[in-house]
Amino acid sequence: MKGISISLLLSLSVLVLLLSYWIGKELQRSVASKKISTILYSAIVILNLSTLGILWYYFSNPQKIRLAVDYLPYYRITGLAVLIYVSQLVFFLFSIFGMLIQKRRSCSFCLRIVGGIYASVIFIYLLHGWFLDPFRIRVMHLPIKAEIPAEFDGYKIVQVSDLHLAFFKNHPEVISQTVKIMNQLEPDLVCYTGDMFNNYAEEMIPFVPIFSRITAPDGSFSILGNHDYGDYSDWKNDSLKAINFEGIIRQHQAAGIRMLRNEAVTINRGNAAINLIGVDNWKDKPNHRRGNLHKAMQQAKNDHFSILLTHTPEHWEKEVKNHTHINLTLSGHIHGAQAGIKLWGIKFSPAQLIPLGIGLHNEGNQILYVNRGLGCVGYPGRPGMQPEITVIELRKK
């Protein structure tokens, strides 16, 4: 986990002071009783400055963060800051607009009222997204029509991504419920597309018996995501980092999950077969290309329907699409931006602003699906973006 730069903390401090001052002025205008407005203003100032002080305490020292083992306190203060400041910022923007049209006093007053309503709605939305949405799992059913052997018609793949198990340290029941739902879906194959961990091998230990309950005839397979190498911590030496990484691989094995590291396996049904290919994390940066698709594909049969597990969706754009015969790629990484909204038939998530950020994409006969993830990282909420289990059913064209 990374810290917040001092320049960003200073900018946030200026914003918080501005919000506190402005809301105080608005309270003086809107509340008839000076005593009540003073009490409310004092409460907001104390809340804002206390939260700001905690932010400085936790985030001003990047080295301290990178040495932390428990990230939950950092997530909680991030959640608190987002909850308090975003709702106030919404009210502030409405008030500013009201000030610009001050000549029409009735409109200015209405805008302040509307701003207060919107700020309250945003507050409730964020509160709900913090304390409820991360634990309300949804199942996404995804039928895929493709040129597959008749023996694989109706073949079910359950995909889970970005669990970030440390987030569920105090909520093991969520992982138990996840596994229960996965088994109820009766999958033929289970795939985890990276970021099982935040940083440390021990994060998975309490959950190994839970994952061991998964039943799928063709087994459970996993790949590594960017958080699965221990890169987000400062290690005293390379040996400790290597031991941690060995532990990450070992925990998968203990849970009955086979790790695919730039390799391919064949899944058979009678006389027919398909390829399952898995690669290490791949980023479009020279020092982050651990994934070796060329090596993995050397083990795959060219004439078989092929499924690729790769953590980052950009890999599909750069090396898979129009470059290989891979039919279906499963990714994660983006988390659906851990935020979204569904209202009056409108669906929107900031992840839609990211190329290949969410959902289903295709190019000719090549398909990419980007799972919305199960866990949280950085921010402890998922407002409007529930954790996702994807069940993919292959259907013969």
C-alpha positions as CSV (number, residue, x, y, z in Angstrom):
1,M,0.0,0.0,0.0
2,K,1.3,3.5,-0.9
3,G,1.1,6.7,1.1
4,I,-0.4,10.0,0.0
5,S,2.0,12.6,-1.2
6,I,2.6,15.6,1.0
7,S,1.4,17.9,-1.8
8,L,-1.9,16.0,-2.0
9,L,-2.3,16.1,1.8
10,L,-1.7,19.9,1.7
11,S,-4.2,20.4,-1.1
12,L,-6.7,18.3,0.8
13,S,-6.0,20.4,3.9
14,V,-6.8,23.6,2.0
15,L,-10.0,22.1,0.7
16,V,-11.1,21.0,4.2
17,L,-10.5,24.4,5.6
18,L,-12.5,26.0,2.7
19,L,-15.3,23.5,3.2
20,S,-15.4,24.2,6.9
21,Y,-15.5,28.0,6.5
22,W,-18.1,27.9,3.7
23,I,-20.5,25.5,5.5
24,G,-20.2,27.7,8.6
25,K,-21.3,30.7,6.5
26,E,-24.2,28.8,5.0
27,L,-25.4,27.7,8.4
28,Q,-25.4,31.3,9.6
29,R,-27.6,32.2,6.6
30,S,-29.9,29.3,6.8
31,V,-30.4,28.6,10.6
32,A,-32.4,31.3,12.4
33,S,-30.9,30.5,15.8
34,K,-27.4,31.8,16.2
35,K,-26.7,29.4,19.1
36,I,-27.8,26.3,17.0
37,S,-25.8,27.4,14.0
38,T,-22.7,27.9,16.1
39,I,-23.1,24.5,17.7
40,L,-23.5,22.9,14.2
41,Y,-20.6,24.8,12.8
42,S,-18.3,23.9,15.7
43,A,-19.3,20.2,15.3
44,I,-18.4,20.3,11.6
45,V,-15.1,22.0,12.2
46,I,-14.1,19.5,14.9
47,L,-15.2,16.6,12.7
48,N,-13.3,17.9,9.6
49,L,-10.1,18.8,11.4
50,S,-10.0,15.6,13.4
51,T,-10.4,13.5,10.3
52,L,-7.7,15.6,8.6
53,G,-5.4,15.1,11.5
54,I,-5.9,11.4,11.4
55,L,-5.2,11.4,7.7
56,W,-1.9,13.2,8.2
57,Y,-1.0,10.8,11.0
58,Y,-1.6,7.7,8.9
59,F,-0.6,8.7,5.4
60,S,2.2,11.2,5.7
61,N,4.8,8.5,6.1
62,P,4.9,6.2,3.1
63,Q,7.6,4.0,4.6
64,K,5.4,3.3,7.7
65,I,2.6,2.3,5.4
66,R,4.8,-0.1,3.4
67,L,5.9,-1.8,6.6
68,A,2.3,-2.2,7.9
69,V,0.9,-5.7,8.1
70,D,-2.7,-4.7,8.9
71,Y,-4.1,-2.3,6.3
72,L,-7.6,-2.2,7.7
73,P,-7.0,1.0,9.9
74,Y,-5.8,2.8,6.7
75,Y,-8.9,1.7,4.8
76,R,-11.2,2.8,7.5
77,I,-9.7,6.3,7.7
78,T,-9.9,6.5,3.9
79,G,-13.6,5.5,4.1
80,L,-14.3,8.1,6.8
81,A,-12.6,10.9,4.8
82,V,-14.5,10.0,1.6
83,L,-17.8,9.8,3.6
84,I,-17.4,13.2,5.2
85,Y,-15.7,15.3,2.6
86,V,-17.4,14.1,-0.6
87,S,-20.9,14.8,0.8
88,Q,-19.7,18.3,2.0
89,L,-18.1,19.0,-1.4
90,V,-21.4,18.3,-3.1
91,F,-23.2,20.8,-0.9
92,F,-20.3,23.3,-1.4
93,L,-20.7,23.1,-5.2
94,F,-24.4,23.7,-5.1
95,S,-23.9,26.6,-2.8
96,I,-21.3,28.2,-5.0
97,F,-23.7,28.0,-8.0
98,G,-26.4,29.5,-5.8
99,M,-24.0,32.4,-5.0
100,L,-23.4,33.0,-8.7
101,I,-27.1,33.6,-9.2
102,Q,-27.6,35.5,-6.0
103,K,-29.7,38.2,-7.7
104,R,-32.5,35.6,-7.8
105,R,-32.7,34.9,-4.1
106,S,-35.4,32.3,-4.4
107,C,-33.3,30.3,-6.8
108,S,-30.2,30.7,-4.7
109,F,-32.1,29.4,-1.6
110,C,-33.6,26.5,-3.6
111,L,-30.1,25.5,-4.8
112,R,-28.9,25.4,-1.2
113,I,-31.8,23.2,-0.3
114,V,-31.3,20.9,-3.3
115,G,-27.6,20.8,-2.4
116,G,-28.4,19.8,1.1
117,I,-30.6,17.0,-0.2
118,Y,-28.1,15.8,-2.7
119,A,-25.3,15.9,0.0
120,S,-27.5,13.8,2.3
121,V,-28.2,11.3,-0.5
122,I,-24.5,11.0,-1.3
123,F,-23.7,10.5,2.4
124,I,-26.3,7.7,2.7
125,Y,-25.0,6.2,-0.6
126,L,-21.4,6.1,0.6
127,L,-22.4,4.9,4.1
128,H,-24.4,2.0,2.5
129,G,-21.5,1.3,0.2
130,W,-19.1,1.1,3.1
131,F,-21.0,-1.0,5.6
132,L,-23.4,-3.1,3.4
133,D,-22.4,-3.4,-0.3
134,P,-19.0,-5.1,0.2
135,F,-20.8,-8.0,1.8
136,R,-23.8,-8.4,-0.6
137,I,-22.5,-10.8,-3.2
138,R,-24.2,-11.0,-6.6
139,V,-24.0,-13.6,-9.3
140,M,-23.4,-12.6,-12.9
141,H,-24.6,-15.1,-15.4
142,L,-22.8,-14.9,-18.7
143,P,-23.7,-17.3,-21.5
144,I,-21.0,-17.5,-24.2
145,K,-21.8,-18.9,-27.6
146,A,-18.7,-20.2,-29.4
147,E,-17.3,-22.9,-31.6
148,I,-16.8,-25.5,-29.0
149,P,-16.9,-29.3,-29.1
150,A,-20.4,-30.7,-28.5
151,E,-19.1,-32.4,-25.3
152,F,-18.5,-28.9,-23.8
153,D,-22.0,-27.5,-24.6
154,G,-23.3,-26.2,-21.2
155,Y,-19.9,-26.3,-19.6
156,K,-19.8,-24.0,-16.5
157,I,-16.9,-21.9,-15.4
158,V,-17.1,-19.9,-12.1
159,Q,-14.8,-16.9,-12.0
160,V,-13.8,-15.0,-8.9
161,S,-11.3,-12.2,-8.9
162,D,-9.5,-9.8,-6.6
163,L,-10.5,-11.2,-3.3
164,H,-7.9,-9.3,-1.3
165,L,-8.5,-11.7,1.6
166,A,-7.0,-9.4,4.2
167,F,-10.1,-7.2,3.8
168,F,-12.2,-10.0,5.0
169,K,-10.1,-10.8,8.1
170,N,-12.9,-9.8,10.4
171,H,-15.6,-11.2,8.1
172,P,-14.7,-14.9,7.3
173,E,-18.5,-15.5,6.9
174,V,-18.4,-13.6,3.6
175,I,-15.8,-16.0,2.1
176,S,-17.9,-18.9,3.5
177,Q,-21.0,-17.6,1.8
178,T,-19.0,-17.0,-1.4
179,V,-17.8,-20.6,-1.5
180,K,-21.3,-21.8,-0.7
181,I,-22.7,-19.9,-3.6
182,M,-20.0,-21.2,-5.9
183,N,-20.8,-24.8,-5.0
184,Q,-24.5,-24.1,-5.5
185,L,-23.8,-23.0,-9.1
186,E,-22.4,-26.5,-9.7
187,P,-19.3,-25.4,-11.8
188,D,-17.3,-27.7,-13.9
189,L,-14.3,-25.5,-13.4
190,V,-13.3,-22.7,-10.9
191,C,-11.0,-19.9,-11.9
192,Y,-9.4,-17.2,-9.7
193,T,-8.0,-14.3,-11.8
194,G,-5.4,-12.8,-9.4
195,D,-5.0,-10.6,-6.3
196,M,-6.0,-13.3,-3.8
197,F,-3.8,-11.4,-1.4
198,N,-2.9,-7.8,-0.4
199,N,0.7,-8.5,0.3
200,Y,1.4,-11.3,2.8
201,A,1.1,-15.1,2.6
202,E,-0.5,-15.4,6.1
203,E,-3.5,-13.5,4.9
204,M,-4.9,-16.7,3.4
205,I,-4.3,-19.0,6.3
206,P,-7.7,-18.6,8.0
207,F,-9.5,-19.2,4.7
208,V,-7.7,-22.3,3.5
209,P,-10.2,-24.7,5.1
210,I,-13.1,-22.7,3.5
211,F,-11.6,-22.8,0.0
212,S,-11.0,-26.5,0.4
213,R,-14.7,-27.0,0.4
214,I,-15.1,-26.1,-3.3
215,T,-16.2,-28.9,-5.5
216,A,-15.6,-28.8,-9.3
217,P,-14.9,-31.9,-11.4
218,D,-12.1,-30.2,-13.3
219,G,-10.6,-28.4,-10.3
220,S,-9.7,-24.9,-9.2
221,F,-7.1,-22.8,-11.0
222,S,-5.5,-19.5,-10.1
223,I,-3.1,-17.0,-11.5
224,L,-1.0,-14.2,-9.9
225,G,-2.1,-10.6,-9.8
226,N,-0.1,-7.5,-9.0
227,H,-0.7,-7.8,-5.3
228,D,0.4,-11.5,-5.1
229,Y,4.1,-10.9,-5.2
230,G,4.7,-8.9,-2.0
231,D,5.7,-5.8,-4.0
232,Y,3.7,-3.4,-1.8
233,S,5.9,-3.8,1.2
234,D,9.5,-2.9,2.1
235,W,11.3,-6.1,2.9
236,K,14.5,-6.2,5.0
237,N,16.1,-8.4,2.3
238,D,15.2,-10.3,-0.8
239,S,15.2,-13.6,1.1
240,L,12.2,-12.6,3.2
241,K,10.3,-11.5,0.2
242,A,11.1,-14.8,-1.5
243,I,9.9,-16.7,1.5
244,N,6.7,-14.7,1.5
245,F,6.1,-15.5,-2.1
246,E,6.8,-19.2,-1.6
247,G,4.1,-19.0,1.2
248,I,1.6,-17.4,-1.3
249,I,2.1,-20.3,-3.7
250,R,1.9,-22.9,-0.8
251,Q,-1.3,-21.4,0.5
252,H,-3.0,-21.9,-2.9
253,Q,-1.8,-25.5,-2.9
254,A,-3.1,-26.1,0.6
255,A,-6.5,-24.9,-0.5
256,G,-6.6,-27.3,-3.4
257,I,-6.0,-24.5,-6.0
258,R,-3.6,-25.1,-8.8
259,M,-1.5,-22.1,-9.8
260,L,-0.9,-21.6,-13.5
261,R,2.4,-19.8,-14.0
262,N,2.9,-19.2,-17.7
263,E,1.6,-22.6,-18.5
264,A,-1.4,-24.4,-20.0
265,V,-3.4,-27.5,-19.2
266,T,-5.8,-29.6,-21.2
267,I,-9.3,-30.2,-20.0
268,N,-10.9,-33.3,-21.5
269,R,-14.5,-34.4,-22.1
270,G,-14.6,-37.7,-23.8
271,N,-12.7,-37.4,-27.0
272,A,-12.8,-33.6,-27.0
273,A,-10.6,-31.1,-25.1
274,I,-10.1,-27.4,-24.5
275,N,-7.1,-25.4,-23.4
276,L,-6.9,-23.5,-20.1
277,I,-3.9,-21.1,-20.2
278,G,-2.7,-19.0,-17.2
279,V,0.0,-16.3,-17.1
280,D,1.6,-14.3,-14.4
281,N,0.7,-10.6,-13.9
282,W,1.3,-8.6,-17.1
283,K,1.5,-4.8,-17.3
284,D,2.4,-2.7,-20.3
285,K,5.7,-1.7,-18.6
286,P,9.1,-3.4,-19.3
287,N,9.7,-4.2,-15.6
288,H,6.2,-5.5,-14.9
289,R,5.8,-8.1,-17.7
290,R,6.1,-11.2,-15.6
291,G,3.5,-12.9,-17.8
292,N,4.9,-14.9,-20.6
293,L,2.1,-15.7,-23.0
294,H,4.4,-17.1,-25.7
295,K,5.8,-19.7,-23.2
296,A,2.3,-20.7,-22.0
297,M,0.9,-21.1,-25.5
298,Q,3.6,-23.5,-26.4
299,Q,1.9,-26.0,-24.1
300,A,-1.5,-25.4,-25.7
301,K,-3.0,-27.3,-28.6
302,N,-3.6,-24.8,-31.5
303,D,-6.7,-26.5,-32.7
304,H,-8.5,-26.5,-29.3
305,F,-10.9,-23.8,-27.9
306,S,-8.7,-21.8,-25.6
307,I,-9.4,-19.9,-22.4
308,L,-6.8,-17.5,-21.0
309,L,-6.6,-16.3,-17.4
310,T,-4.7,-13.0,-17.1
311,H,-5.1,-10.5,-14.3
312,T,-5.0,-7.2,-16.2
313,P,-7.4,-6.6,-19.1
314,E,-4.9,-4.5,-21.0
315,H,-3.0,-7.7,-21.7
316,W,-5.9,-8.8,-23.9
317,E,-5.5,-5.5,-25.9
318,K,-1.8,-5.7,-26.3
319,E,-0.9,-9.4,-26.8
320,V,-4.1,-11.5,-27.2
321,K,-6.6,-9.7,-29.4
322,N,-5.7,-10.2,-33.1
323,H,-2.4,-11.8,-32.1
324,T,-3.4,-15.3,-30.9
325,H,-6.1,-17.9,-31.4
326,I,-7.3,-17.5,-27.8
327,N,-11.1,-17.5,-27.8
328,L,-12.0,-16.4,-24.3
329,T,-10.0,-14.3,-21.8
330,L,-11.0,-13.8,-18.2
331,S,-9.5,-10.8,-16.2
332,G,-10.1,-8.6,-13.2
333,H,-7.9,-6.0,-11.6
334,I,-10.1,-2.9,-12.0
335,H,-12.7,-3.9,-9.2
336,G,-15.4,-2.1,-11.2
337,A,-13.7,1.0,-9.7
338,Q,-15.5,-0.1,-6.4
339,A,-18.3,2.3,-7.3
340,G,-21.3,2.5,-9.5
341,I,-24.9,3.6,-9.8
342,K,-28.0,2.1,-11.2
343,L,-31.0,4.5,-11.3
344,W,-34.0,4.8,-13.5
345,G,-32.5,2.4,-16.0
346,I,-29.2,4.2,-16.1
347,K,-26.1,2.2,-15.2
348,F,-22.7,3.9,-14.7
349,S,-19.4,3.2,-13.1
350,P,-16.1,5.2,-13.3
351,A,-14.7,1.9,-14.5
352,Q,-16.5,2.6,-17.8
353,L,-14.1,5.5,-18.3
354,I,-11.2,3.0,-18.3
355,P,-10.6,1.2,-21.6
356,L,-11.7,-2.4,-21.0
357,G,-12.5,-1.5,-17.4
358,I,-15.5,-3.6,-16.8
359,G,-17.7,-6.3,-18.3
360,L,-17.8,-8.0,-21.7
361,H,-15.8,-7.0,-24.7
362,N,-15.2,-8.7,-28.0
363,E,-13.3,-8.5,-31.2
364,G,-14.5,-10.9,-33.9
365,N,-14.5,-14.3,-32.3
366,Q,-12.3,-13.3,-29.4
367,I,-14.0,-12.4,-26.1
368,L,-12.8,-10.7,-23.0
369,Y,-14.7,-10.6,-19.7
370,V,-13.5,-8.3,-16.9
371,N,-14.8,-9.4,-13.5
372,R,-15.8,-6.7,-11.0
373,G,-13.9,-8.3,-8.1
374,L,-14.9,-9.5,-4.7
375,G,-12.7,-7.6,-2.2
376,C,-11.7,-4.0,-1.6
377,V,-8.3,-2.3,-1.6
378,G,-7.4,1.2,-0.6
379,Y,-11.0,2.2,0.1
380,P,-13.2,-0.1,2.2
381,G,-16.4,0.4,0.3
382,R,-18.2,-0.7,-2.9
383,P,-21.1,1.8,-3.3
384,G,-23.3,0.5,-6.1
385,M,-20.7,-2.1,-7.1
386,Q,-21.4,-5.3,-5.3
387,P,-18.8,-8.1,-5.1
388,E,-19.2,-10.4,-8.1
389,I,-19.2,-14.1,-8.8
390,T,-19.3,-14.8,-12.5
391,V,-20.7,-18.0,-13.9
392,I,-19.9,-18.5,-17.5
393,E,-21.8,-21.1,-19.5
394,L,-20.2,-22.2,-22.8
395,R,-22.8,-22.9,-25.4
396,K,-22.1,-24.4,-28.8
397,K,-23.0,-22.2,-31.8
